[in-house]
Amino acid sequence: RRRASVAALLSAAAIYPVELVKNRVATGGLGNESVADAVVALYRAGGIRRFFKGVGISVAGNGVEKFIYFFAYSALRRRLSAFLANPQLVDLLAGSLAEWCHLPLTMPVDVFLVRSGAAPAHESVIQVLRGAVAARGGIQGLYSGISAYPILCWKPGIQQLVFESLKSRQLISGRLDVLSSYQAFAFGAVARSVATVVLYPYIAAK
């Protein structure tokens, strides 16, 4: 779980500028911006530093999210394995149920990250969060998009299902005990891509 959290911290910091641009384009930014338009607008608003506004919050949020998720996933997987014989169903259910465990803490972070892409460069973190609260007339503004999660909660479950299936096939066919780092990275990328493509309309709606 600690290693998963550390990996989440590093990956969140590395891809934060990409997430910022993606969120700006998805939310409309200042109109119907293309990716190139969003990059130029962000750079003009604050230079290279603008691409890392809020990176500390993103890194902290991802660390908390992954730690809680894998703690819950491990516990749920053990419990479900006791009365479900199908390992694929166990992975799907454990991954999906574990997603709900971190949402009370991480949804406000997610709302901030989405809104910060289109927010003026001079707005502080507090001002962005206040804007989210004001937009929905209360604290529920920090949980905007929660209604999409009855479907989106299946994303990590699908991801775990695909990853474990690929892992099992590789270990059996190659007569191996563990995956190499490159194999784990490749299977993880494929699993995440499959889950994202399957549920992307709901991700965009959220």
C-alpha positions in Angstrom: 0.0 0.0 0.0 2.9 2.4 0.8 4.5 1.6 -2.5 1.2 2.2 -4.3 0.9 5.6 -2.6 4.5 6.6 -3.5 3.8 5.6 -7.1 0.7 7.7 -7.1 2.6 10.7 -5.8 5.2 10.4 -8.5 2.7 9.8 -11.4 0.4 12.6 -10.2 3.3 15.1 -10.2 4.6 13.9 -13.6 1.3 14.1 -15.5 -0.2 17.1 -13.7 0.3 19.6 -16.6 -1.5 17.1 -18.9 -4.4 16.8 -16.5 -4.7 20.5 -16.2 -4.9 21.0 -19.9 -7.4 18.1 -20.2 -9.6 19.6 -17.5 -9.5 23.0 -19.1 -10.5 21.6 -22.5 -13.2 19.3 -21.0 -14.8 22.2 -19.0 -14.7 24.6 -22.0 -12.1 26.9 -20.7 -12.8 30.3 -22.2 -14.8 28.8 -25.1 -14.4 25.9 -27.5 -10.6 25.6 -27.0 -8.5 23.0 -28.6 -5.6 21.4 -26.7 -3.2 23.8 -28.4 -5.3 26.8 -27.5 -5.5 25.7 -23.9 -1.7 25.3 -23.7 -1.1 28.7 -25.1 -3.7 30.3 -22.8 -2.3 28.7 -19.7 1.2 29.7 -20.6 0.2 33.3 -21.3 -1.6 33.4 -17.9 1.4 32.5 -15.9 4.2 30.9 -17.8 5.5 27.5 -16.9 4.4 27.9 -13.3 0.8 28.1 -14.4 1.0 24.4 -15.5 1.8 23.4 -11.9 -0.7 25.5 -10.0 -2.3 23.2 -7.5 0.2 20.3 -8.1 0.8 20.0 -4.3 -3.0 19.4 -3.7 -3.1 16.9 -6.6 -0.1 14.9 -5.3 -1.5 14.9 -1.7 -5.0 13.9 -3.0 -3.6 11.1 -5.1 -1.5 9.7 -2.3 -4.5 9.6 0.1 -6.7 8.2 -2.6 -4.4 5.3 -3.5 -3.6 4.5 0.1 -7.2 4.2 1.1 -8.2 2.5 -2.2 -5.6 -0.3 -1.9 -6.2 -0.8 1.8 -9.9 -1.2 1.2 -9.3 -3.3 -2.0 -7.1 -5.8 -0.1 -9.5 -6.1 2.8 -12.6 -6.5 0.5 -10.7 -9.0 -1.8 -10.0 -11.2 1.2 -13.6 -11.1 2.4 -15.1 -11.7 -1.0 -12.8 -14.5 -1.8 -14.2 -16.4 1.2 -17.6 -16.9 -0.4 -17.1 -16.2 -4.1 -15.3 -18.8 -6.2 -14.9 -16.7 -9.3 -11.6 -14.6 -8.9 -12.6 -12.3 -11.8 -15.8 -11.4 -10.1 -13.9 -10.9 -6.8 -11.5 -8.4 -8.5 -14.4 -6.6 -10.2 -16.5 -6.2 -7.0 -13.5 -5.4 -4.7 -12.1 -2.8 -7.0 -15.5 -1.1 -7.5 -16.5 -1.1 -3.8 -13.1 0.2 -2.7 -13.5 3.2 -5.0 -16.3 4.5 -2.7 -14.1 4.5 0.4 -11.9 7.4 -0.5 -14.5 9.7 -2.2 -15.5 11.7 1.0 -11.9 12.9 1.2 -10.9 13.1 -2.4 -13.9 14.4 -4.3 -13.2 18.1 -3.1 -9.7 17.7 -4.5 -11.1 16.4 -7.8 -13.5 19.4 -8.0 -10.6 21.8 -7.4 -8.4 20.2 -10.1 -11.2 20.4 -12.7 -12.1 24.0 -11.8 -8.5 25.2 -11.6 -7.9 24.6 -15.2 -10.4 27.3 -16.2 -9.9 29.6 -13.2 -8.0 32.9 -13.5 -4.3 32.5 -12.7 -4.5 34.9 -9.8 -7.2 32.9 -7.9 -5.9 31.0 -4.9 -6.9 27.5 -3.9 -9.4 28.9 -1.4 -11.0 31.1 -4.0 -11.4 28.2 -6.4 -13.0 26.1 -3.7 -15.3 29.0 -2.7 -16.3 29.3 -6.3 -17.3 25.6 -6.3 -19.3 26.0 -3.1 -21.0 29.2 -4.4 -21.9 27.6 -7.8 -23.9 24.9 -6.1 -25.2 27.0 -3.2 -23.5 25.0 -0.5 -21.0 22.4 0.5 -22.5 20.0 -2.1 -20.5 22.1 -4.6 -17.4 20.2 -3.4 -19.0 17.0 -4.4 -20.2 18.0 -7.8 -20.2 15.0 -10.1 -20.9 12.4 -7.4 -24.1 11.4 -9.2 -21.9 9.8 -11.9 -20.1 7.5 -9.5 -22.7 4.7 -9.4 -21.3 4.0 -12.9 -17.8 5.4 -12.5 -17.1 3.2 -9.5 -16.8 0.3 -11.9 -13.7 1.9 -13.5 -11.1 0.7 -11.0 -13.0 -2.7 -10.8 -12.7 -3.1 -14.6 -9.0 -2.0 -14.4 -8.3 -4.6 -11.7 -10.1 -7.3 -13.6 -8.2 -6.6 -16.8 -4.8 -6.3 -15.0 -5.3 -9.5 -13.0 -6.5 -11.4 -16.1 -3.4 -10.4 -18.1 -1.1 -11.1 -15.1 -2.5 -14.6 -14.6 -2.2 -15.5 -18.3 1.4 -14.2 -18.4 2.4 -16.0 -15.2 0.9 -19.3 -16.4 2.1 -19.2 -20.0 5.6 -18.0 -19.0 5.8 -20.2 -15.9 6.8 -17.2 -13.8 6.3 -16.4 -10.1 6.2 -12.6 -10.5 5.9 -10.0 -13.4 8.8 -7.9 -14.4 8.6 -4.2 -13.9 8.1 -3.7 -17.6 5.3 -6.3 -17.8 3.5 -4.8 -14.8 3.8 -1.3 -16.4 2.5 -2.5 -19.7 -0.4 -4.5 -18.3 -1.3 -1.6 -16.0 -1.4 0.8 -18.9 -3.6 -1.6 -21.0 -6.0 -2.1 -18.1 -6.3 1.6 -17.4 -6.8 2.3 -21.1 -9.6 -0.3 -21.4 -11.4 1.0 -18.3 -11.1 4.6 -19.5 -12.4 3.9 -23.0 -15.4 1.9 -21.7 -16.5 4.6 -19.2 -15.2 7.7 -20.9 -18.7 9.3 -21.6 -19.4 9.2 -17.9 -15.9 10.5 -17.0 -16.5 13.5 -19.4 -20.0 14.0 -17.9 -18.7 14.1 -14.4 
